[in-house]
Each structure stands twice: as structure tokens, then as C-alpha cells.
């Protein structure tokens, strides 16, 4: 068994299902890369959150609260991305399965929402790096939720269609009538004069 097969076996879930929203399958490097980044982000969030908690020695209460939030966010991300790290808690695997069944934008929003408060509460390298990696993981999940970009030919064909039937002559735009009924500048007279004279 090769090294790549061992790594994908560790990162894959036994009950993993495709995206319930029916979206396109994400590329393998994004799927496994986001999981690896989430695990690394959780580790650093816990580590730097602990560093922020130690700032209570300088009587900085906002950094203490930010460090606690950052550590909790790290534990949540670690539980969702690598539930095998918590073998004694069986609810972690159930929670990870429920979140895995939801669309990817749910996880993206959750990670970004967990990452933002520590940065604003205690702006520094510890909170910026620890929570920033969690935010980057959420951004990758958001990109996967958006799906694959269409090809250039598909986008060109979609841009050329102006009506439902694809006929360029028939327009369904509400503002098209305004432009079609406009008179040329040569027919209008000066302001305050009659153009028929």
C-alpha cells in the first residue's frame, strides 16, 4: 500500500457521502487539502489560543476571552475534521457525521464565524495566525461549495443568449423597451423650442 493510499485512508470517513446538495464533486486536492489544513489550523488555534490565555498575567482580559474562544474553535474544527483524535467521546463522531451530511457552505460559514471574534477581540500575531488558518479553511470550503467554474465556451454561449429561446433578436430585458423607444438626438430640438418648427 502506497503512502498516498494510507493518507487518503486516514482522511476519508467510513460513512462519507457525496454532497447532499447534488453539486459537482470537488477535486481531490481541495477535498483532502481542506481537511489537512483544517487539522493544522485547529492545532495552531489551540496552541496560540493557549498563548493568548497566558496574557492574563498582564491583566489583559479581552485577550484571555479571545484565547478561550480560539481554543474552543480549534477543538470544534479538530472534532469535525479529525474525529479519530477523540476516540473516547462517541458523540464527536456523531456530530462530525451530521455536519458532513450538511452542504459545504454550512461548514464554511461555521469556520469563518468561529475565526472572526478572536481577531477583533485581541488583534495580534497569535490570534491572527491561529484564527486566520481556520478562516482560510472556511474559505476553501466556501470555494468548494460554489463549485467548478464553467468552461469558456459555456460562458460565451450563456452570454450570447438574451432570451429564453436563445434568439438574439428577442429580448426579455425590462429596460430594453426604454432603449428601443428612445428617439435619436437629431430629432430633438433645443431646450425651450418646438422641434416641429
QUILINLIN-V17393 format. One line per field, one symbol per residue. ss: DSSP state (@ for helix, = for strand, . for the rest). psi: psi as a letter, one per 30 degrees, with the letter a starting at -180 (. if undefined). burial: # if it has 24 or more other ideal C-beta (glycine too) atoms within 12 Angstrom, else .. A space follows every 10 residues. Layout:
BEGIN
ss=???
psi=???
burial=???
END
This chain:
BEGIN
ss=..@@@@@@@@ @......... .......@@@ @@@@@@@@@@ @@@@@@@@@@ @@@@@@@@.. @@@@@@@@@@ @@@@@@@@@@ @.@@@....@ @@@@@@@@@@ @..@@@@@@@ @@@@@@@@@@ @...@@@@@@ @@@@@@@@@@ @@@@@@.... .@@@@@@@@@ .......... .....@@@@@ ....@@@... .......
psi=kleeeeeeee fkkegkllkf fgllklleee eeeeeeeeee eeeeeeefee eeeffffghj eeeeeeeeee eeeeeeeeee eifffiffjf feeeeeeeef fllffeeeee eeeffeeeef eijleeeeee feeeeeeeee eeeeeeakkl leeeeeeeff kflefgkfek kgkefeeeef fkklfffkal kglkff.
burial=.......... #.#.....#. .....#...# ########## ########## ###.#..... .###.##### ########## ###....... .....#..## ..######.# ##.######. ##.#.##### ########## ##.##..... .......... .......... .......... .......... .......
END
